[in-house]
Amino acid sequence: MGEVRNIKATVERLLWGIAAGRCEFEGCNKVLYRHDVTGNSDNYAEKAHIYAVNPGGARYCPDSEEFKNSVENLMLACPQCHVTIDRNEQRYTPEILFKMKRKHEQRIFTLTSIGAELHSHMVYYTSSIAGTHCSVNDGDARNALALTGRYPSDISPIDLGQQGNLVEDNEADFYTSNEKNLRRAIKTRILDVVSEGASIAFFALAPQPLLMLAGRLLNDKYNVAVFQCHRRESDKWRWDESTDQVEFCLGVSEEISPSAQVALVFSLSSAVNMDRVTKVLGKDVVIYSVTIDSPNRAFVKNPTIMDAFVSKSREVMEMIKQKHGKDKDVHVFPVMPASLAVRFGMDYMPKTDNKLIIYDEQPEKGFVYALSIGGAYEQ
């Protein structure tokens, strides 16, 4: 981008400020005041000209030197991106570079306009699902949080996952082990260190019984915003801009006898044949089901859909308590998006709600017992 000369100190300081000390080349965003290997603090930035100052420079055109050395014609860049731009000037035209510069500086302006009080502790929880070990993309999660008008409280997220845990979810001790680890992780990494009432942004990919337990453990202590992982190539945690609503429908089977067991089925990600429930509990069972017109895995597109779900699930929990009494255990069979499993756990009230016995659906096994929430030990 030409020889760097006659750049005033005031211009350089302004460029650093509006770029927030990060490389403005799209997709890089590297911090330029800290070495990415040693961690040493120093000035590792280069001031790259979009229009070169001298003839023969990249994208040179005969224009005033005053403009070419102004903040409008300069990009803050790391050495690698500076070389990339200069060696590919046919690809990186002035129009493309000005667009990169505008997008980066607008993003910095937007993020730094967020009030100092609007911060959230980012919490990640992942576990094995059907033999696949899941993970949360940190960049996608941070972008999703920023789009809600909040920013991370800390540089690193709070990770509740058990590092190096190779126990699969189809093994007998999976839930015993993971329930213990999750309770311990939430206590030591959140309850003991994060002030009650603080805001938490929760990103989770794990079997639904564990998600319900996580929601239960956080429900009345923090202001928790739950995010949903969407089925798209990038920005997987970003909420859609749509205002689509979903109607949740409640169904109740006929009660065979006063001694019938009670089942609560969430038939949301896919349809659940009730024979799969009676296979576990027997025929003497009354089944409450919450479903939508066309069950699928991608319908939770905005937070208001989660709110509508919580309203319906609270309605069915109250109905069960009024009809069967608080001492009747509720057997829960969840086939639902992860965010709704967390929100169901968050809405659970151990002092007033029935004890929950939660099952997990596993390939070739059907529904198997996973864990319980509530009961005398939580009073």
C-alpha positions as CSV (number, residue, x, y, z in Angstrom):
1,M,0.0,0.0,0.0
2,G,2.9,2.3,-0.6
3,E,5.4,4.0,1.6
4,V,4.2,5.1,5.0
5,R,5.1,8.7,5.6
6,N,3.7,11.9,7.0
7,I,1.1,10.2,9.1
8,K,0.4,12.6,12.0
9,A,0.4,11.2,15.5
10,T,-3.1,12.4,16.0
11,V,-4.2,10.4,12.9
12,E,-2.5,7.3,14.2
13,R,-4.1,7.6,17.6
14,L,-7.5,8.1,16.0
15,L,-7.0,5.1,13.8
16,W,-6.1,2.9,16.8
17,G,-9.2,4.2,18.6
18,I,-11.8,3.5,15.9
19,A,-10.3,0.1,15.1
20,A,-10.0,-0.8,18.8
21,G,-6.5,-2.1,18.3
22,R,-7.5,-4.9,16.1
23,C,-6.8,-5.8,12.5
24,E,-9.4,-4.4,10.2
25,F,-9.0,-7.1,7.5
26,E,-12.3,-9.0,7.3
27,G,-12.1,-12.3,9.1
28,C,-8.9,-11.5,11.0
29,N,-9.7,-9.2,13.9
30,K,-6.3,-10.0,15.5
31,V,-5.4,-8.1,18.6
32,L,-2.5,-5.8,17.7
33,Y,-1.3,-4.8,21.1
34,R,-0.4,-8.3,22.4
35,H,1.8,-10.9,20.8
36,D,-0.3,-14.0,20.0
37,V,2.5,-16.4,21.0
38,T,4.4,-14.8,23.9
39,G,1.6,-12.7,25.2
40,N,3.9,-9.6,25.5
41,S,2.3,-6.2,25.2
42,D,3.6,-4.0,22.4
43,N,2.6,-2.2,19.2
44,Y,2.3,-4.9,16.5
45,A,0.1,-2.9,14.1
46,E,0.8,-1.6,10.7
47,K,-0.9,1.4,9.1
48,A,-2.0,0.2,5.7
49,H,-2.9,2.6,2.9
50,I,-6.0,1.8,0.8
51,Y,-4.8,4.2,-1.9
52,A,-0.9,4.1,-2.0
53,V,1.0,7.4,-1.4
54,N,3.7,6.8,-4.1
55,P,3.5,5.8,-7.8
56,G,4.0,2.0,-8.1
57,G,2.3,1.3,-4.8
58,A,-0.8,-0.9,-4.5
59,R,-3.9,0.9,-5.8
60,Y,-2.1,4.1,-6.5
61,C,-4.0,7.0,-8.0
62,P,-2.9,10.7,-8.2
63,D,-4.7,12.2,-5.3
64,S,-3.7,14.5,-2.5
65,E,-1.2,13.3,0.0
66,E,-3.3,14.9,2.7
67,F,-6.2,12.5,2.0
68,K,-3.9,9.5,1.5
69,N,-2.4,9.9,5.0
70,S,-5.8,10.6,6.6
71,V,-7.7,8.2,8.8
72,E,-10.2,7.8,6.0
73,N,-7.6,6.1,3.8
74,L,-5.9,4.0,6.4
75,M,-6.6,0.6,7.8
76,L,-5.1,-0.8,11.0
77,A,-3.6,-4.2,10.0
78,C,-1.5,-7.0,11.2
79,P,1.7,-7.6,9.1
80,Q,0.3,-10.8,7.5
81,C,-2.9,-9.1,6.3
82,H,-1.0,-6.1,5.1
83,V,1.1,-8.3,2.9
84,T,-1.9,-10.2,1.7
85,I,-3.7,-7.0,0.6
86,D,-0.7,-5.5,-1.2
87,R,0.2,-8.7,-3.1
88,N,-3.4,-9.2,-4.3
89,E,-4.4,-5.7,-5.3
90,Q,-6.6,-6.9,-8.2
91,R,-8.6,-8.9,-5.7
92,Y,-8.6,-6.4,-2.9
93,T,-9.8,-3.3,-4.7
94,P,-10.3,0.1,-2.9
95,E,-14.1,-0.6,-2.9
96,I,-13.6,-3.9,-1.0
97,L,-11.1,-2.4,1.4
98,F,-13.3,0.6,2.2
99,K,-16.2,-1.8,2.9
100,M,-14.0,-3.9,5.2
101,K,-12.9,-0.7,7.1
102,R,-16.5,0.6,7.4
103,K,-17.9,-2.8,8.7
104,H,-15.1,-3.2,11.2
105,E,-15.3,0.4,12.6
106,Q,-19.1,0.3,12.7
107,R,-19.0,-3.0,14.7
108,I,-16.6,-1.5,17.2
109,F,-18.8,1.6,17.5
110,T,-21.9,-0.5,18.1
111,L,-20.2,-2.8,20.7
112,T,-18.6,0.0,22.6
113,S,-22.0,1.8,22.7
114,I,-23.4,-1.0,24.9
115,G,-23.8,0.3,28.5
116,A,-21.2,-0.9,31.0
117,E,-23.9,-2.6,33.0
118,L,-25.0,-4.7,30.1
119,H,-22.6,-7.6,30.6
120,S,-23.2,-11.3,30.9
121,H,-21.2,-14.2,32.1
122,M,-20.9,-16.6,29.1
123,V,-21.5,-20.2,30.2
124,Y,-20.9,-23.2,27.9
125,Y,-22.1,-26.7,28.7
126,T,-21.5,-29.6,26.3
127,S,-21.5,-33.4,26.6
128,S,-21.7,-36.5,24.5
129,I,-24.9,-36.9,22.4
130,A,-25.4,-40.2,20.6
131,G,-21.6,-40.8,20.7
132,T,-20.7,-37.4,19.3
133,H,-18.8,-35.0,21.5
134,C,-20.2,-31.5,21.0
135,S,-18.6,-28.1,21.3
136,V,-19.6,-24.4,21.3
137,N,-18.0,-22.2,18.7
138,D,-16.7,-19.3,20.8
139,G,-16.9,-16.8,18.0
140,D,-20.5,-17.7,17.1
141,A,-21.5,-17.5,20.7
142,R,-19.9,-14.1,21.3
143,N,-21.5,-12.7,18.1
144,A,-24.9,-14.0,19.2
145,L,-24.6,-12.3,22.6
146,A,-23.5,-9.0,21.0
147,L,-26.5,-9.0,18.7
148,T,-28.7,-9.0,21.9
149,G,-27.0,-5.8,23.0
150,R,-24.8,-7.3,25.7
151,Y,-21.1,-8.1,26.0
152,P,-19.1,-10.8,27.8
153,S,-18.2,-10.2,31.4
154,D,-14.9,-12.0,31.1
155,I,-12.3,-12.8,28.5
156,S,-12.8,-16.6,28.8
157,P,-16.2,-18.3,29.2
158,I,-17.2,-20.4,32.1
159,D,-17.0,-24.0,30.8
160,L,-19.1,-26.5,32.7
161,G,-18.1,-29.5,30.5
162,Q,-15.9,-32.2,31.9
163,Q,-12.6,-32.1,30.0
164,G,-11.4,-35.5,28.8
165,N,-14.7,-37.3,29.8
166,L,-14.9,-40.2,27.4
167,V,-18.0,-41.8,28.9
168,E,-20.6,-42.1,26.1
169,D,-24.3,-41.4,26.7
170,N,-25.3,-45.0,26.0
171,E,-23.1,-46.4,28.8
172,A,-24.7,-47.4,32.1
173,D,-22.8,-44.9,34.3
174,F,-23.1,-41.9,31.9
175,Y,-25.9,-40.1,33.8
176,T,-24.6,-41.0,37.3
177,S,-21.2,-39.6,36.4
178,N,-22.4,-36.5,34.4
179,E,-25.0,-35.5,37.0
180,K,-22.4,-35.5,39.7
181,N,-20.0,-33.5,37.5
182,L,-22.6,-31.0,36.4
183,R,-23.7,-30.3,40.0
184,R,-20.1,-29.9,41.1
185,A,-19.2,-27.7,38.1
186,I,-22.2,-25.3,38.6
187,K,-21.4,-25.0,42.3
188,T,-17.6,-24.4,42.0
189,R,-17.6,-22.3,38.8
190,I,-20.9,-20.4,39.1
191,L,-22.6,-20.6,42.5
192,D,-19.4,-20.0,44.5
193,V,-18.0,-17.2,42.3
194,V,-20.8,-15.4,40.4
195,S,-23.0,-13.0,42.4
196,E,-26.6,-13.9,42.7
197,G,-28.8,-11.9,40.2
198,A,-26.0,-11.6,37.7
199,S,-26.7,-12.1,34.0
200,I,-25.7,-15.4,32.4
201,A,-25.7,-16.2,28.7
202,F,-26.2,-20.0,28.5
203,F,-25.0,-22.0,25.5
204,A,-25.5,-25.7,25.8
205,L,-25.4,-28.9,23.7
206,A,-26.0,-32.0,25.8
207,P,-28.6,-34.8,26.4
208,Q,-31.9,-33.3,27.4
209,P,-32.1,-34.7,31.0
210,L,-28.8,-32.9,31.8
211,L,-30.0,-29.7,30.2
212,M,-33.1,-29.8,32.4
213,L,-30.9,-30.4,35.5
214,A,-28.7,-27.4,34.5
215,G,-31.7,-25.2,34.2
216,R,-33.0,-26.4,37.5
217,L,-29.7,-25.5,39.3
218,L,-29.6,-22.0,37.9
219,N,-33.3,-21.1,37.8
220,D,-33.9,-18.9,40.8
221,K,-30.4,-17.5,41.4
222,Y,-29.4,-15.7,38.1
223,N,-30.8,-13.8,35.2
224,V,-30.3,-16.5,32.6
225,A,-30.6,-15.9,28.8
226,V,-30.7,-19.3,27.0
227,F,-29.5,-19.5,23.4
228,Q,-30.4,-22.1,20.8
229,C,-28.0,-23.7,18.4
230,H,-29.5,-23.4,14.9
231,R,-29.1,-25.7,11.9
232,R,-27.0,-23.3,9.7
233,E,-23.5,-23.3,8.4
234,S,-22.3,-20.2,10.4
235,D,-23.5,-18.0,13.2
236,K,-25.2,-21.0,14.7
237,W,-26.2,-19.3,17.9
238,R,-27.6,-16.1,16.4
239,W,-31.4,-15.6,16.8
240,D,-33.3,-15.0,13.5
241,E,-34.9,-11.6,13.0
242,S,-38.3,-13.3,12.4
243,T,-41.2,-12.7,14.7
244,D,-42.7,-16.1,14.0
245,Q,-44.8,-17.6,16.7
246,V,-45.5,-21.2,17.5
247,E,-48.7,-22.6,19.1
248,F,-48.0,-25.3,21.7
249,C,-50.8,-27.8,22.0
250,L,-51.7,-29.9,25.1
251,G,-53.2,-33.3,24.9
252,V,-54.3,-35.7,27.8
253,S,-55.0,-39.4,27.4
254,E,-57.8,-41.1,29.3
255,E,-57.1,-42.1,32.8
256,I,-57.5,-45.8,33.3
257,S,-57.4,-46.0,37.1
258,P,-56.8,-43.7,40.1
259,S,-53.4,-45.5,40.6
260,A,-52.2,-44.7,37.1
261,Q,-48.7,-43.4,36.7
262,V,-48.4,-39.9,35.2
263,A,-46.2,-39.3,32.1
264,L,-45.4,-35.9,30.5
265,V,-44.2,-36.2,26.9
266,F,-42.6,-33.3,25.0
267,S,-43.2,-34.3,21.3
268,L,-41.5,-31.2,19.8
269,S,-38.3,-32.1,17.8
270,S,-40.1,-35.1,16.3
271,A,-43.4,-37.0,16.9
272,V,-43.4,-39.4,19.8
273,N,-45.5,-42.6,19.5
274,M,-47.2,-43.1,22.8
275,D,-46.4,-46.9,22.6
276,R,-42.8,-45.9,23.4
277,V,-44.1,-44.5,26.7
278,T,-46.3,-47.5,27.7
279,K,-43.4,-49.8,26.8
280,V,-41.6,-48.2,29.8
281,L,-44.4,-47.5,32.3
282,G,-47.0,-50.1,31.3
283,K,-50.6,-49.5,30.2
284,D,-51.9,-48.0,33.4
285,V,-50.7,-44.5,32.7
286,V,-52.2,-41.2,32.0
287,I,-50.1,-39.3,29.4
288,Y,-49.9,-35.5,29.1
289,S,-48.3,-34.4,25.9
290,V,-47.0,-31.0,24.7
291,T,-46.5,-30.8,20.9
292,I,-46.7,-28.5,17.9
293,D,-48.4,-29.0,14.5
294,S,-45.3,-30.2,12.7
295,P,-42.6,-31.3,15.2
296,N,-39.1,-30.4,14.0
297,R,-35.7,-29.5,15.3
298,A,-35.5,-25.9,13.9
299,F,-38.6,-24.1,15.1
300,V,-37.1,-22.2,18.0
301,K,-36.2,-19.1,16.0
302,N,-36.5,-16.4,18.6
303,P,-36.7,-16.1,22.4
304,T,-40.5,-15.4,22.4
305,I,-41.0,-19.0,21.3
306,M,-39.2,-20.2,24.4
307,D,-41.5,-17.9,26.5
308,A,-44.6,-19.4,24.9
309,F,-43.3,-22.9,25.6
310,V,-42.6,-22.1,29.3
311,S,-46.2,-20.8,29.6
312,K,-47.6,-24.0,28.2
313,S,-45.3,-26.3,30.3
314,R,-46.3,-24.3,33.4
315,E,-49.9,-24.9,32.6
316,V,-49.5,-28.6,32.3
317,M,-47.5,-28.9,35.5
318,E,-50.2,-27.1,37.4
319,M,-52.8,-29.3,35.8
320,I,-51.0,-32.4,36.8
321,K,-50.7,-31.2,40.4
322,Q,-54.4,-30.2,40.6
323,K,-55.5,-33.5,39.1
324,H,-53.2,-36.0,40.8
325,G,-51.7,-34.2,43.8
326,K,-48.2,-33.0,44.5
327,D,-47.0,-36.5,45.7
328,K,-47.5,-38.1,42.3
329,D,-44.2,-38.5,40.5
330,V,-44.1,-37.2,36.9
331,H,-42.3,-39.3,34.3
332,V,-40.8,-37.0,31.7
333,F,-40.1,-38.1,28.1
334,P,-38.4,-35.3,26.3
335,V,-37.9,-35.0,22.5
336,M,-37.3,-31.3,22.2
337,P,-34.8,-28.6,21.3
338,A,-32.0,-28.0,23.8
339,S,-33.0,-24.5,24.7
340,L,-36.5,-25.7,25.7
341,A,-35.1,-28.4,27.9
342,V,-33.0,-25.8,29.8
343,R,-36.0,-23.5,30.1
344,F,-38.2,-26.3,31.4
345,G,-35.6,-26.9,34.1
346,M,-35.4,-23.2,34.9
347,D,-39.2,-23.0,35.4
348,Y,-39.3,-26.0,37.8
349,M,-40.1,-25.1,41.4
350,P,-38.9,-27.9,43.8
351,K,-41.0,-26.7,46.7
352,T,-44.3,-26.8,44.9
353,D,-43.9,-29.0,41.8
354,N,-44.1,-32.8,41.5
355,K,-40.9,-34.8,41.5
356,L,-39.7,-35.4,37.9
357,I,-38.3,-38.7,36.7
358,I,-36.6,-38.0,33.4
359,Y,-35.8,-40.4,30.6
360,D,-33.5,-40.3,27.6
361,E,-34.2,-41.8,24.3
362,Q,-31.3,-43.9,22.9
363,P,-30.8,-45.6,19.6
364,E,-32.2,-49.2,19.6
365,K,-33.0,-49.0,23.3
366,G,-35.9,-46.5,23.3
367,F,-36.5,-44.4,26.5
368,V,-34.3,-45.3,29.5
369,Y,-34.1,-43.8,32.9
370,A,-31.6,-40.9,33.2
371,L,-32.0,-38.8,36.4
372,S,-34.5,-37.3,38.8
373,I,-35.2,-33.7,39.8
374,G,-37.1,-32.6,42.9
375,G,-38.4,-34.8,45.7
376,A,-37.7,-34.7,49.4
377,Y,-33.9,-34.2,49.1
378,E,-34.5,-30.8,47.4
379,Q,-36.9,-29.4,50.0
